[in-house]
Amino acid sequence: MLKSAGRCLVWFCLPVAMVACAASAQEPGPEDEMIDQIRKLEQIGATDQERIRRGWVDKQVEKYTDFAAFRKRFRDQYTNAGNSPQFMSQFAAQTATVVATNFGKSDLRPEVAWGLAQVLLDMNRAETRPGLIACLKSSDARARYLCAKGLIGQKTSIAAAATSLQEAVQALREAGLVESDPVVLERIYEALAIPGQAAAVFDAYLAVFDKRLETRRRDAISEDGAEIDALEFFRTPGVAGSLTADQKTQLVSRLAVFLRMDAERYQEPSLRFNEIDKVERMLDSEEEVLVLLVGSSGGDVRGALSAGARQNKGAVLEQAYRWVGHPDQNTRGALNDAPWNVSVGAP
């Protein structure tokens, strides 16, 4: 099964295409002359750090005119051949400080939020992490998307220290619990998929699953496919096997509900192709993870899909009920007995 790729919303793809050709030239200012005096230094103390932060980065935020020009200004400074390693580190750190401060403001313009998020992503350094984390609370979905993507690129360094791991996981959990955009949520799930850290991220995944299931139960919304990326983590070799017996039971109880909801949603005759694809991907992933956790003693949803997909949708639901039990007939499925103890029908 191919992992979902290339998905993006109009709010993100079209503006990028438009501004890529619209970068406007900007004449160097006094702040550029100032930064030239600092970039070669091998020791950058508090005074020069403030000059970078207040004298250059803040100035760019104040003078923001367009995304492409803003991004280029930062990239040109960061990639300057005369930069010392110490300057690059402090340039990233001071930019992150400015970003965190600005994302704490209620009147931050969406286009500025987008630009700030992009420059942090472009730098791709651990020093930018405080800004990336602050950005997860942005009101602009493009900014949240980019900063979650930035954290994806830093998963190895995040996992290297217990403090950074705990901080990032907590921030991603909080972001996931309130995220309303499925494309952004996909990236949050992917950022949580930190290799070798299933125990550290498990509770965060479950908390977001619970919120998502609560919303679907209440609003009977369509399948947006955000959990495809989450389930990719649990179907990664070794992850399911690393879970404790109690964690496996907890995960099964959530997967059972997702499976039942998606199998029932699949029965809707008016589903459009895009949602059909998402439901089929979800069903495939849900059953694969269940088999990894439980064994193959339940239904065969994937077999029913392979045998006829939408033309065989009734069989897909029947096979799902063999996992979770039939809610109307009160017949039991593989997950209704110990140690899983899922309620019949996975309500």
Salt bridges, closest charged atoms under 4 A:
GLU31 OE2 - LYS63 NZ 2.51
GLU31 OE2 - ARG73 NH2 3.44
ASP32 OD2 - ARG73 NH2 3.15
ASP36 OD1 - ARG39 NH2 2.85
ASP48 OD1 - ARG51 NH1 2.88
GLU50 OE2 - ARG54 NE 3.03
ASP76 OD2 - LYS72 NZ 2.74
GLU111 OE2 - ARG109 NH1 3.12
ASP122 OD2 - ARG71 NE 2.78
GLU127 OE1 - ARG125 NE 3.04
ASP140 OD1 - ARG142 NH2 3.20
GLU179 OE1 - ARG144 NE 2.77
GLU186 OE2 - ARG7 NH1 1.90
GLU186 OE1 - ARG187 NH1 3.39
GLU190 OE2 - LYS3 NZ 3.67
GLU190 OE1 - ARG187 NH2 2.89
ASP210 OD1 - ARG254 NE 2.77
GLU214 OE2 - ARG218 NH1 3.62
ASP219 OD1 - ARG218 NE 3.19
GLU223 OE1 - ARG216 NH1 2.82
ASP224 OD1 - ARG212 NH2 2.55
GLU227 OE2 - ARG212 NE 2.73
ASP229 OD1 - LYS3 NZ 3.71
ASP229 OD1 - ARG187 NH2 3.27
GLU232 OE2 - ARG235 NH1 3.89
ASP262 OD1 - ARG216 NH2 3.11
GLU264 OE1 - ARG260 NH1 3.12
GLU275 OE2 - ARG265 NE 2.63
ASP277 OD2 - ARG281 NE 3.26
ASP284 OD1 - ARG235 NH2 3.16
GLU287 OE1 - ARG302 NE 3.05
GLU288 OE1 - ARG235 NH2 2.44
GLU318 OE2 - ARG322 NH2 3.17
ASP337 OD1 - ARG332 NH2 3.00
